[in-house]
Amino acid sequence: MKKFHIELTGFLEMDTDQERDARILAERILEEIRSVFSEHGAIQDCSIDIGSVTERPLTRRYR
């Protein structure tokens, strides 16, 4: 049997009022991803975390 190390990259962009809300939502999403990973017997080890949170300028106006 061979082992493979897979590194995932990407981003989430979300609209919230506060950075804290964005972090909480991202953590909830990561918990769901970790849960899915744990259900697959082939995945022996996994580490997935938030690397950074940065505020982005609004691209549209909210009313």
ABEGO torsion letter per residue (X at the ends): XBBBBBBBBEBBBBBBABAAAAAAAAAAAAAAAAAAAAABAABABBBBBBABBBBBBBABBBX
